[in-house]
């Protein structure tokens, strides 16, 4: 497997203006944990997350290879592409062993 996958589920949506205005945004904390753990096992980081009554999302460092909806986030030196997990799986066709 070439990925280190971190999965998070939280009650509240953290993709809000707090992402840019909060002292320590939840998404940034999750991503830092994902990066740290991926580095420990020498794998590519993938963060899968959802909130109550939301669809599942995926965050990755690599620019999506296909044309589907995503959000580019540059925060504290980290570059993330966030998209719906469903779109990511259909378009990127990652292989998990």
C-alpha positions in Angstrom: 0.0 0.0 0.0 1.4 3.4 -0.9 -0.9 5.4 1.4 -1.1 6.1 5.1 -4.8 6.7 5.7 -6.1 8.7 8.6 -9.9 8.7 9.2 -11.7 11.3 11.3 -15.4 11.8 12.2 -16.5 14.8 14.1 -19.8 16.3 15.1 -19.2 19.8 13.7 -18.2 21.0 10.3 -14.6 22.5 10.4 -14.5 23.7 6.7 -15.6 27.2 7.7 -14.1 30.6 8.0 -12.4 29.3 11.2 -10.0 27.5 8.9 -8.4 30.8 8.2 -9.2 32.7 11.4 -8.9 30.0 14.1 -5.7 29.7 16.2 -5.4 26.0 15.5 -8.0 24.8 13.0 -9.2 21.2 13.4 -8.4 20.4 9.7 -4.8 21.6 10.2 -4.4 19.4 13.3 -5.8 16.4 11.5 -3.5 17.0 8.5 -0.4 17.5 10.7 -1.2 14.1 12.4 -1.6 12.5 9.0 1.7 13.9 7.7 3.5 12.8 10.9 2.2 9.2 10.7 2.8 8.9 7.0 6.4 10.0 7.5 6.9 7.3 10.1 5.9 4.6 7.7 7.2 6.3 4.5 3.8 6.4 2.8 1.7 9.1 1.0 -0.7 10.9 3.4 -4.4 10.7 2.8 -7.0 12.1 5.2 -10.6 10.9 5.1 -13.1 12.8 7.2 -16.8 13.6 7.6 -19.1 15.5 9.9 -22.6 14.8 11.2 -25.0 14.5 8.2 -22.2 15.2 5.7 -20.7 13.2 2.9 -17.2 11.9 3.3 -14.2 14.0 2.1 -10.6 13.3 1.3 -7.6 15.5 1.6 -4.4 14.8 -0.2 -1.2 16.6 -1.2 -1.3 15.7 -4.9 -3.3 17.7 -7.4 -6.2 15.6 -8.6 -5.3 14.0 -11.9 -8.9 14.3 -13.3 -11.3 17.2 -13.6 -13.6 16.9 -10.6 -14.6 19.3 -7.8 -11.9 20.1 -5.3 -10.8 22.9 -3.0 -7.1 23.9 -2.8 -6.1 24.9 0.7 -2.7 26.5 1.5 -2.5 26.7 5.3 0.6 27.2 7.4 2.9 25.8 4.7 0.7 22.8 3.9 -0.9 22.4 0.5 -4.1 20.3 0.5 -6.6 19.3 -2.2 -10.0 18.5 -0.6 -12.7 16.7 -2.6 -15.6 14.4 -2.0 -14.3 10.9 -1.3 -16.7 9.4 -3.8 -15.3 11.6 -6.6 -11.8 10.8 -5.6 -12.3 7.1 -5.6 -14.1 7.2 -9.0 -11.5 9.5 -10.7 -8.2 8.5 -9.1 -8.9 4.8 -8.8 -6.5 4.3 -5.9 -5.5 0.8 -5.0 -5.6 -0.2 -1.3 -4.1 -3.5 -0.4 
